[in-house]
Amino acid sequence: MSQKPIYLDCHATTPVDERVLEAMLPYFTERFGNPSSINHAYGWEAEAAVKKTRETLAKAINCGPEELIFTSGATEANNLAIKGVAEAYFTKGRHIITVATEHRAVIDPYRYLESLGFEVTVLPVQEDGLLDLDQLEKTIRPDTILVSVMAANNEIGVIQPLAEIGEICHRHEVLFHTDAAQAIAKIPLDVDAMQIDLMSLTGHKIYGPKGIGALYLRRRNPRVKIAAQLHGGGQERDIRSGTLYPPQIVGFGKAVELGLEMMEEEAERLQGLRNRLWEQLQSLDDIYLNGHLSQRLPGNLNVSFAGVDGSALLLGLQPTVALSSGSACSSTATTPSHVLTALGRSEALAYASLRFGIGRFNTAEEIDRVAETTRQTVQSLRQAKTI
Ligand SMILES: *Cc1c(COP(=O)(O)O)cnc(C)c1O
């Protein structure tokens, strides 16, 4: 039997950590209760588990446990934040600001709002992927109600200056939303220090289960109003109806708890592996690092290889390493990555790019094999072209 390729696509998803699975299992069977059942022990037990995850998440981002709304993931959290704020504040203004490198789960809700008559300014980024703060400040108008800037990018790993953005937003009394799907439990987050009003989270990028996430919603200074997008049984303070899913919620909590425990040590290890890969790749000519060198997630490396065909490169690597050229959500699209073109990369270079997402279960031996295979594949594709 052929061996499975080395998994290096941790920005798309990650395997569930064994310790997370173990914590989840009882909640499928003996502890199956509905957390909203207030009249018996089955409900109380499930509610206690949900409460524990709320407390873990609250600790992770420095908010109150009552400021978290469980959702099916970051896509839903982004939709709830963006559409929910637009609907609650449209009498105050209809101008919204976001950034060209956002995930489609932010960009597409904004496109939808445009179709309803909102005006959306999409700010460019600098060559290194960072937002220009002066430009952000100049773009804010009296009718601006919301700014969305992601915490860490899912393609190039670039970490935006959240505290500076939050300070600008609050000085102008505009709400600040951040998609932290790639950042939670990987880099320090603090909604007070960073003056964040809404934050989208998900479990499956941090060794938790798929299908669970949360939206942080600030309740004081200021108290953020939001319009529900799912109506029904009134769960989650009427903001997000639907029976809570304790196994996923417990897994999410455990994943965040483990991520927090290991954060510093693991960041150092991943950065070591990332640098090891980058050093080895640099024996190739004409390669370009995408995104800021140090202001990025420790496990991320994104590189463009001039003079090779992107799909031939991925095909050549497929038996050895599982990765992608950009976001998993757009990897079937025939257009080049909107994130790389936003950095000013040509279409050809954007196509010929690899996103290496290194994670908890990768080893130095794997990194060496990936580096060697990538080098050989790029070289042979370049040679084939010159023949
Ligand atoms: C993965 C991801 C999402 C989507 O999250 P889901 O939980 O899969 O819906 C949104 N934003 C970013 C930045 C992501 O990386």
The ligand as a Tripos MOL2 file, in Angstrom:
@<TRIPOS>MOLECULE
LIG
   15    15     1     0     0
SMALL
NO_CHARGES

@<TRIPOS>ATOM
      1 C1        -11.0540   28.5660    7.8730 C.3       1 LIG1
      2 C2        -11.3460   30.0100    7.9240 C.ar      1 LIG1
      3 C3        -12.6650   30.4840    7.9140 C.ar      1 LIG1
      4 C4        -13.8460   29.5610    7.8110 C.3       1 LIG1
      5 O1        -14.0390   28.8900    9.0120 O.3       1 LIG1
      6 P1        -15.0810   27.6790    9.1200 P.3       1 LIG1
      7 O2        -15.1040   27.3880   10.5770 O.co2     1 LIG1
      8 O3        -14.5130   26.5860    8.2940 O.co2     1 LIG1
      9 O4        -16.3840   28.1690    8.6180 O.co2     1 LIG1
     10 C5        -12.8630   31.8410    7.9830 C.ar      1 LIG1
     11 N1        -11.8420   32.6890    8.0370 N.ar      1 LIG1
     12 C6        -10.5540   32.2810    8.0500 C.ar      1 LIG1
     13 C7         -9.4610   33.2830    8.1350 C.3       1 LIG1
     14 C8        -10.2660   30.9260    7.9810 C.ar      1 LIG1
     15 O5         -9.0140   30.5300    7.9680 O.3       1 LIG1
@<TRIPOS>BOND
     1     1     2 1
     2     2     3 ar
     3     2    14 ar
     4     3     4 1
     5     3    10 ar
     6     4     5 1
     7     5     6 1
     8     6     7 2
     9     6     8 1
    10     6     9 1
    11    10    11 ar
    12    11    12 ar
    13    12    13 1
    14    12    14 ar
    15    14    15 1
@<TRIPOS>SUBSTRUCTURE
     1 LIG1         1 GROUP 0 **** ****
